[in-house]
Amino acid sequence: MRVLLWVKAVPLCADCCPADPDQVAEAYCMDALGAADGAAFEVHLLECGECRAIVEATEEYVRAMHIAAERRAAAPTPPPKHGVYYLSLFQSTERRAAAPTQIPRNG
């Protein structure tokens, strides 16, 4: 997958930032840059602190999303809400049936 279709995603010079550093950093962190673009971006990262900071923040975000996805996959599936509603109706019916009946007193 190329980040930019009509222009080279990563410039060949080490001191030139990509046109959209956030997008290139995201593609780099997700291993979606081609081999040549990835290598050129790595060379650029050696000298550009701004792009390095973007990559570090993006890597942290990607790691957090992987952890969240793993936790969500491992979590038990909650019961459907309508099941809880019907269960509460059933329990309230049981309580009413078990309650003593009061006979109204006349006069």
DRENPA-3360 file (N, C-alpha, C; in nm, 2 decimals, always signed):
BEGIN
1 = MRVLLWVK = +0.08/-0.12/+0.00/+0.00/+0.00/+0.00/+0.09/+0.12/+0.00 ~ +0.07/+0.21/-0.09/+0.14/+0.34/-0.10/+0.06/+0.44/-0.02 ~ +0.13/+0.53/+0.05/+0.06/+0.63/+0.13/+0.01/+0.74/+0.04 ~ +0.09/+0.78/-0.06/+0.04/+0.88/-0.16/+0.05/+0.82/-0.30 ~ -0.05/+0.84/-0.38/-0.05/+0.77/-0.50/+0.02/+0.84/-0.61 ~ +0.02/+0.98/-0.62/+0.08/+1.05/-0.73/+0.22/+1.10/-0.70 ~ +0.25/+1.11/-0.58/+0.38/+1.17/-0.54/+0.45/+1.06/-0.46 ~ +0.58/+1.06/-0.46/+0.66/+0.97/-0.38/+0.62/+1.00/-0.23;
9 = AVPLCADC = +0.59/+0.89/-0.16/+0.55/+0.91/-0.02/+0.65/+0.97/+0.07 ~ +0.78/+0.93/+0.05/+0.89/+0.98/+0.14/+0.99/+1.04/+0.04 ~ +1.03/+1.17/+0.07/+1.14/+1.22/-0.01/+1.27/+1.15/+0.01 ~ +1.35/+1.16/-0.09/+1.48/+1.09/-0.08/+1.58/+1.16/+0.00 ~ +1.57/+1.29/+0.02/+1.67/+1.36/+0.10/+1.64/+1.35/+0.25 ~ +1.74/+1.33/+0.33/+1.72/+1.31/+0.48/+1.66/+1.43/+0.55 ~ +1.69/+1.55/+0.50/+1.64/+1.67/+0.57/+1.51/+1.72/+0.52 ~ +1.44/+1.65/+0.43/+1.31/+1.69/+0.38/+1.20/+1.61/+0.44;
17 = CPADPDQV = +1.11/+1.68/+0.51/+0.99/+1.60/+0.57/+0.89/+1.56/+0.46 ~ +0.82/+1.45/+0.48/+0.72/+1.41/+0.39/+0.61/+1.52/+0.39 ~ +0.53/+1.52/+0.29/+0.42/+1.62/+0.27/+0.32/+1.60/+0.39 ~ +0.29/+1.48/+0.43/+0.20/+1.45/+0.54/+0.27/+1.36/+0.64 ~ +0.35/+1.41/+0.73/+0.43/+1.33/+0.82/+0.35/+1.24/+0.91 ~ +0.23/+1.28/+0.95/+0.14/+1.20/+1.03/+0.10/+1.07/+0.95 ~ +0.06/+1.09/+0.83/+0.01/+0.98/+0.75/+0.13/+0.88/+0.72 ~ +0.25/+0.94/+0.69/+0.36/+0.85/+0.66/+0.41/+0.78/+0.79;
25 = AEAYCMDA = +0.40/+0.85/+0.90/+0.44/+0.78/+1.03/+0.34/+0.67/+1.06 ~ +0.22/+0.69/+1.04/+0.12/+0.58/+1.06/+0.14/+0.46/+0.97 ~ +0.17/+0.49/+0.84/+0.19/+0.38/+0.75/+0.32/+0.31/+0.79 ~ +0.42/+0.38/+0.84/+0.55/+0.32/+0.88/+0.53/+0.23/+1.00 ~ +0.45/+0.28/+1.10/+0.43/+0.20/+1.22/+0.34/+0.08/+1.19 ~ +0.26/+0.08/+1.09/+0.17/-0.03/+1.06/+0.24/-0.12/+0.95 ~ +0.37/-0.09/+0.92/+0.44/-0.17/+0.82/+0.37/-0.17/+0.68 ~ +0.31/-0.05/+0.65/+0.24/-0.04/+0.52/+0.32/+0.04/+0.42;
33 = LGAADGAA = +0.44/+0.09/+0.45/+0.52/+0.16/+0.35/+0.60/+0.05/+0.27 ~ +0.62/+0.08/+0.15/+0.70/-0.01/+0.07/+0.85/-0.02/+0.13 ~ +0.93/-0.11/+0.08/+1.06/-0.12/+0.13/+1.15/+0.00/+0.11 ~ +1.14/+0.06/-0.01/+1.22/+0.18/-0.05/+1.17/+0.30/+0.04 ~ +1.04/+0.32/+0.05/+0.99/+0.43/+0.13/+1.02/+0.41/+0.27 ~ +1.01/+0.29/+0.32/+1.04/+0.26/+0.46/+1.19/+0.29/+0.49 ~ +1.28/+0.25/+0.40/+1.42/+0.28/+0.42/+1.45/+0.43/+0.42 ~ +1.39/+0.50/+0.32/+1.41/+0.64/+0.31/+1.36/+0.71/+0.43;
41 = FEVHLLEC = +1.24/+0.67/+0.49/+1.19/+0.73/+0.61/+1.28/+0.70/+0.73 ~ +1.33/+0.59/+0.74/+1.42/+0.56/+0.85/+1.55/+0.64/+0.85 ~ +1.60/+0.67/+0.73/+1.71/+0.76/+0.71/+1.67/+0.90/+0.76 ~ +1.55/+0.94/+0.72/+1.50/+1.07/+0.75/+1.49/+1.08/+0.91 ~ +1.44/+0.98/+0.97/+1.42/+0.98/+1.11/+1.55/+0.99/+1.19 ~ +1.66/+0.96/+1.14/+1.79/+0.97/+1.20/+1.82/+1.12/+1.23 ~ +1.77/+1.21/+1.14/+1.80/+1.35/+1.15/+1.69/+1.44/+1.19 ~ +1.56/+1.39/+1.18/+1.45/+1.48/+1.21/+1.38/+1.44/+1.34;
49 = GECRAIVE = +1.40/+1.52/+1.44/+1.34/+1.50/+1.57/+1.19/+1.51/+1.57 ~ +1.14/+1.60/+1.48/+0.99/+1.62/+1.48/+0.92/+1.50/+1.42 ~ +0.97/+1.44/+1.32/+0.91/+1.32/+1.26/+0.94/+1.20/+1.36 ~ +1.05/+1.20/+1.43/+1.08/+1.09/+1.52/+0.97/+1.10/+1.64 ~ +0.94/+1.22/+1.68/+0.84/+1.23/+1.79/+0.70/+1.19/+1.74 ~ +0.67/+1.22/+1.61/+0.54/+1.17/+1.55/+0.54/+1.02/+1.55 ~ +0.65/+0.96/+1.51/+0.65/+0.81/+1.50/+0.64/+0.75/+1.64 ~ +0.71/+0.81/+1.74/+0.70/+0.76/+1.88/+0.55/+0.77/+1.93;
57 = ATEEYVRA = +0.49/+0.88/+1.91/+0.35/+0.89/+1.95/+0.26/+0.79/+1.88 ~ +0.28/+0.78/+1.75/+0.20/+0.68/+1.67/+0.22/+0.54/+1.71 ~ +0.35/+0.50/+1.74/+0.38/+0.37/+1.79/+0.31/+0.34/+1.92 ~ +0.31/+0.44/+2.01/+0.24/+0.43/+2.14/+0.09/+0.41/+2.12 ~ +0.03/+0.48/+2.03/-0.11/+0.47/+2.00/-0.14/+0.33/+1.94 ~ -0.06/+0.29/+1.85/-0.08/+0.16/+1.78/-0.07/+0.05/+1.89 ~ +0.03/+0.06/+1.98/+0.04/-0.04/+2.08/-0.08/-0.04/+2.17 ~ -0.13/+0.07/+2.21/-0.25/+0.08/+2.30/-0.37/+0.02/+2.23;
65 = MHIAAERR = -0.38/+0.04/+2.10/-0.50/-0.02/+2.03/-0.49/-0.17/+2.02 ~ -0.36/-0.22/+2.00/-0.35/-0.37/+2.00/-0.38/-0.43/+2.14 ~ -0.34/-0.36/+2.25/-0.37/-0.41/+2.38/-0.52/-0.40/+2.41 ~ -0.58/-0.29/+2.37/-0.73/-0.28/+2.38/-0.80/-0.39/+2.30 ~ -0.76/-0.42/+2.18/-0.82/-0.52/+2.10/-0.80/-0.66/+2.16 ~ -0.69/-0.69/+2.22/-0.66/-0.82/+2.28/-0.75/-0.83/+2.41 ~ -0.76/-0.72/+2.49/-0.85/-0.73/+2.61/-0.99/-0.75/+2.57 ~ -1.03/-0.68/+2.47/-1.17/-0.69/+2.42/-1.20/-0.84/+2.37;
73 = AAAPTPPP = -1.11/-0.89/+2.30/-1.13/-1.03/+2.25/-1.13/-1.13/+2.37 ~ -1.05/-1.10/+2.48/-1.05/-1.20/+2.59/-1.16/-1.18/+2.69 ~ -1.23/-1.07/+2.68/-1.34/-1.04/+2.78/-1.46/-1.12/+2.75 ~ -1.53/-1.17/+2.85/-1.65/-1.24/+2.83/-1.76/-1.16/+2.76 ~ -1.84/-1.22/+2.68/-1.95/-1.15/+2.62/-2.06/-1.12/+2.71 ~ -2.10/-1.00/+2.73/-2.21/-0.97/+2.82/-2.34/-1.02/+2.77 ~ -2.44/-1.06/+2.85/-2.57/-1.11/+2.81/-2.64/-1.00/+2.74 ~ -2.73/-1.03/+2.64/-2.81/-0.93/+2.58/-2.90/-0.86/+2.68;
81 = KHGVYYLS = -2.92/-0.73/+2.65/-3.00/-0.65/+2.75/-3.14/-0.70/+2.76 ~ -3.20/-0.74/+2.65/-3.34/-0.79/+2.66/-3.35/-0.91/+2.76 ~ -3.25/-0.99/+2.76/-3.25/-1.11/+2.85/-3.25/-1.06/+3.00 ~ -3.18/-0.96/+3.03/-3.19/-0.91/+3.17/-3.32/-0.85/+3.20 ~ -3.39/-0.79/+3.10/-3.52/-0.73/+3.12/-3.62/-0.84/+3.15 ~ -3.62/-0.95/+3.07/-3.71/-1.06/+3.10/-3.68/-1.13/+3.23 ~ -3.56/-1.14/+3.26/-3.52/-1.20/+3.39/-3.58/-1.12/+3.51 ~ -3.57/-0.99/+3.50/-3.62/-0.90/+3.60/-3.77/-0.91/+3.61;
89 = LFQSTERR = -3.84/-0.93/+3.50/-3.98/-0.95/+3.50/-4.02/-1.08/+3.57 ~ -3.95/-1.18/+3.54/-3.97/-1.31/+3.60/-3.95/-1.31/+3.75 ~ -3.84/-1.24/+3.80/-3.81/-1.23/+3.94/-3.92/-1.15/+4.01 ~ -3.96/-1.04/+3.95/-4.07/-0.96/+4.02/-4.20/-1.04/+4.03 ~ -4.23/-1.12/+3.93/-4.35/-1.21/+3.93/-4.33/-1.31/+4.05 ~ -4.22/-1.37/+4.06/-4.20/-1.46/+4.17/-4.22/-1.39/+4.31 ~ -4.16/-1.27/+4.32/-4.18/-1.20/+4.45/-4.33/-1.17/+4.48 ~ -4.40/-1.13/+4.38/-4.54/-1.10/+4.40/-4.62/-1.23/+4.44;
97 = AAAPTQIP = -4.58/-1.34/+4.38/-4.65/-1.47/+4.41/-4.61/-1.51/+4.56 ~ -4.50/-1.48/+4.60/-4.45/-1.53/+4.73/-4.50/-1.43/+4.84 ~ -4.54/-1.31/+4.81/-4.58/-1.21/+4.91/-4.72/-1.26/+4.97 ~ -4.74/-1.24/+5.10/-4.87/-1.27/+5.16/-4.98/-1.18/+5.10 ~ -5.09/-1.24/+5.09/-5.21/-1.17/+5.03/-5.28/-1.10/+5.15 ~ -5.31/-0.98/+5.13/-5.39/-0.91/+5.24/-5.53/-0.90/+5.19 ~ -5.62/-0.94/+5.29/-5.76/-0.93/+5.26/-5.81/-0.80/+5.31 ~ -5.88/-0.72/+5.23/-5.92/-0.59/+5.28/-6.03/-0.61/+5.39;
105 = RNG = -6.03/-0.53/+5.49/-6.13/-0.54/+5.59/-6.25/-0.44/+5.57 ~ -6.36/-0.49/+5.58/-6.48/-0.40/+5.57/-6.54/-0.38/+5.71 ~ -6.55/-0.25/+5.73/-6.62/-0.20/+5.84/-6.60/-0.23/+5.98;
% end
